[in-house]
Amino acid sequence: MKRAIILSEGHLMRKAAKTTHGLLRISRRYDIVGVIDSTFPGKNTEGLVEGGKTVPVFPSVEIALERENPEYLIIGVAPVGGKLPENMRWHVKSALSHGINIISGLHEFLDEDEEFRAIAGRTGASILDIRKSPPIRELRGFSNLMKDVNVPRIPILGTDSAIGKRTTAWHLADALREEGINAVMVATGQTGLLQGADYGIPLDAIQGDYMVGMLEWEIYRACEDGAEVVVIEGQGALSHPAYVCGSRAILSASQPHFVFLQHAPGRKERNYHRDKLHISMPDVSYEISLIKAFSGADVATITINHENLSREDVKRIKEEYEKRFDVPVFDPIWDGMKKGVKVVKRRME
């Protein structure tokens, strides 16, 4: 695998650094050898990123180069609006000046920045923006491909953004493969693609007319290539007022057999603009009713994000939700995926 460092400058412990956290947990395309964040000088990621690979945290690209020999610098943040944080520019320029290639999943395309392009031109470094939409003539509209596909399709939806949907999707697909079931994770965002998903699109970079058709095609490709189960990464939440298309497009494209719903009971407000809008989290029952109304599919299990919760809290909430909703409830990180696998295998019978 190609050696890479991740840039999270000033964001490592914020929700906006979900790309950093995701790559430290799962990276099948790049060997992550360090993180750039001057707010944690001399530390490593142990204890900072739960369940992630332990790598050193460097204050600058130059110091990282003294210890490692990375080929790539990956922009490790996904802030609302998708712009490069201003405090990251000098790190990007430093990497380019040393011939390190840049990979970015931001909405702001770094290969269109004249200063970055000039430096890259002098050193031969490349700049890859993975959140670019394909050319208009390569985009696909909705074709109702799922009508002839019997492979179980399971979106991992949530009640909020940055709530663990992608991580749960990866863990479920991996756990199913360990049981001998050829499960495939279809990515719908830049981090899943960076992590090494073989199928997927950066959904929010696709024009609205083509979002459903392009994702539908990726799901169809996975099925045609032999997938026995397709797990689809969720985006945003149906009930979240800031995210109009993501979950709706995923339900339309996948026409799911059933849904896993990720919820963070310890989170009181929506994750958006650092919670400055103070939008309350929804009740789980409301999200379930929306999913049923939009897709006709039922929520087969509720997965818990234990943010702000103790193990005793999680135990109590699992018992409460199982009694209230009559579905299995578990924490994918603390409990593993046994309950999730059991749900899928039972539905496949």
N, C-alpha and C positions, 0 to 999 in steps of 0.2 A: 504494500500500500504506500501511497505517497505521503511524505511527512508534512504535517501542517501545524501551525500555531493558530490560536483563536484570539481575536481582538474583542475584548469586552470592556475596555477602558471606562472605569467608573460605574459600571452596570452589573458587575458579576453577581451581586446579591439581589438584583432587582428582577421583576418578572419579564422586563424587556430583554433580558439575557437568555431567553428560553432556547435560542439557537446554540449558545454556548453550553448550556446544561444538557440539551439534547445530544450534542455531539460527544460530550464527555460520557454520557450513558451508553450511547449506541453510535458507532461509526464503522461502517463496513466498506468505506471507500478511502478514508484517510486515516493515517496513523497520527493521532493527536499527541504532540510532544510538549505542549505548553500553552499557557494563556497569558495574554498581555493585559495587565490591569495594575496601574501604579498605586492603586489604593490598598493593595495587599502585597507590598514588597517583601520578598524573601519567604513568602509562604507557599504552600501548595494547596490543591483543591480538596484535600481530605477534610471532611467536616463542613465544607462549604457547599458542595454539590452532592446531595444524597444519592447513593447508588451509582455514582459516576467514577470514571477512571481518575486515579490520583496522578496529577502532573504538576510541575512547578509553575508558579505565577511569576512572571517577569514584569518589571516596570517599563521596559522598552524593547523595541525590536533589536537594538544593538546588543543589549545584554542577553537576549534570547539566542542571538547568533553566536555568542561566546560559548554557549553550552550545547546548543542543538544546531542542526543543519536543515531547517525547514525549506521545502520547496514552495509552500503556499501559506498565505495569511488569509484566514476566513473571517469575514465580518460576523461577529457572534451575537449581534443584537437584532431584534425585530420590533423597533419602537412603533407606536401608533403613528401612521402617516408614512412610515418607511423611508425617512430621510437619514442620511449619515450624520450622527451627532458631531458637532463642531470639534469637540475635544478628541475626536478620532482621526482628524485629517492628518496630523503630523505623523501619527503612527503609519498610516497608509503611505504617505510620501516616503517615510524612512524605509519601509519594506520595499517599495518599488525601486528606490535608489540603490538597494542592495540586490536587485534582481529577483526578488521574491514575488511570485505571482499572487494576484488578489482574486478571491472569490467572494461575491457579494449576493445576498438574497434580498437586498433592499429594493423599494420601489424607485428610489433615486439611482439612476444608472451611472456607476462610477466610470465606465468606459467612455462616457460623454463629457466627463470633466476635463477641460483643456489642460489644467495643471497636471493632473494624474497622467493623462495621455502623453504629455511631453516628457515626463520622467520615464515612463514605460518605454517610450520610443528610444531614449538614450541607452537604457540598460537591457532592453530585450524582454522585460517582464511582460506578462499578459494580465489582462483584466477581464474576468468573466462575470457577467451579470446573469444569474440563473432565473431571475424573476421576470425575464422578458417573455412576452407572448410570441408564439410563432407568427410568421407572416399571415396576413388575412386570408390568402388563398389556401393556406394549409389548415385553417380552422374548420372544425366540423360542427354542424348543427345537430340537434336532437334527432335520433333515428329509431328510438324505441327498441334498441338492440336487446334489452333485457327480456323481452317477451319470449324469446327462444332459448334463454339461458336458465338452467336449473341449478346452477352452482349457488350454494348459500352465500348471501351477501350481507355483511354485518357492519354498518356504520358505528363508529364510536363517537357518539355525540356528547354534549355537555351542557351544563347550565351557565357556563361563562367561558371567556377566553383564557388562555394560559392556565388551564386547569388539569392538564395531564392526559388529554385525549390521545395525542400521538404516542406517548410512552405506553399507554395501555394497549393501543393498537399493535405496536411492535411486540409487546410481551404476549399478547394473545396469539398472534401469528406464530411466534417462536414456540410457545407452549403446545400449540396444535401440531406443529411439525415434529416436536419431540414425541408426540403420540402417533406418529406415522401418517398424519394427515397433511397433504400438500397445501398449506395455507400461505397466502400472499398478502402483504400489506400494500395497499395503494395509497400513496402520499398525495396530499392536497395542498401542501405548503412547501416553502423553500427548505425548511429544516429537514423534513422527511426525505427530500430529494438529496440533500447534502449527506444525509446519513447513509445513503446507498440504496434507497428504494428503486427497484427495477421498473416499477410502473407508477405513474402519477403525473400531475401537473401542478404548477403554482396557481391555484384556482383563482385567487383574487387579482391575478395579472391578466386574465382572459376577459375579453369583451363579453358583456352580459348575454348577448345573443348566442354565444358559443360555449359558455361555462358548462352547461349540462351536457352538451354533445361531446365536448372534449374529454370530460371526466368519464362519461359513459363509455367512450372508446377505450380508455385505459383499463377500465374494469373488464370490458369485453376481451381485450387483448390478453389480460391475465387468465381469463377463463379459457380462451382458445389455446393458451400455452400450457394448459393442464392443471390449473389451480382447482383444488377440491373445495376450498373455502376462500372467499375474498373478504378481507377486513379493510374497511375504508376509514382513514383518518378524518376526524371531524374538524370543523372550523367554527369559531365563535359559538353562538347559541341561537336557536330559533327565537328565543324570547329577548335576546339582547338588542336594544334599540340601535346600537352603533353598527351592527353587522347584519346587513340586509340579505345578502345572497348566499353566503357560504353554506350553512346547514340546509337551507332550502334546496340549493343546487345539488348537494350530496344526496339528499333523499330522492330527488327527481331522477338523478343519474343512476343511482344504485337500485331503485325500486326494491328496498330491503325486505328480507325475510323476517328480520327482527333487529332490534337496536340494543346496544349497550349504552347506558347513560352514566356519565362521569359527573360527580357532584362534590363540592367542597363545603361540608356543613359548617366548618369553622370560619368561612369567609362571609363577612357581613355585607360587603358592597362589591359591585361589579368591578372587574379589572378593566379600567379604561382611563387614559390620561392620568395615571398614578392615582386613580380613585377620586380625583378632584370633583367629579360630577355627583358623587354620593348617590349612586343608583343602587337600590337594595337588590340583593340576590333574590331570585324567585323561589317559591316553594317547589319542591321536586314534582309534586302532583301536577302543577301547572305546565311544566316542561313536558311531562309525559302526555298530557292531553293535547299539546301542540303537535308533538311527534305523531300521535295517532291521527290527528286531524289532517296533517299534511301528507302523510304517507300510507295510512292504513295499517302500519306495522306496530307491533306492541314492543314495549321495553321489556326485554327478557331478564335483565339484571341491572343492578345499580352498583357502580364502582365508586369507591370513596377515595378522595384526595384528603390526606390527613393533615393538611396545612392548619396550623394553630390548634391541633387536637392532641391529646394524650392517647396512649393505647387504651386506657379505660374509657375515654370518650368515644373512641372508634368502636369498641366492643358494644357499648350501650346503644350507639346510633345504628349499628348493624342489626341488632336485635329489634330495635324499634321499627326500622324500615322494612325488615323481613316480615314482621307482623302486619305492618300497615299496607304494604304493597304486594305481599305474597309472591315475592321474587327473591332469588339469591342476592345477597349483598356482601361485598368483600372489598378489601383494600389491596390493589394489585401489587403494591410495593411491599407491604408488611405481610400479607397473607399468601402471596403468590397467585397463580392463575388456575388452580385446580377447580374451583367452582365455575370459572368461566369456561374452561374446557368441557366440564361436565354438561353445562348448558348447551354448548354447541353440539356435542355428540348426541345428546338427547334429541335435539331438534333435527338432527340429520337422520334419525332412525326412520 
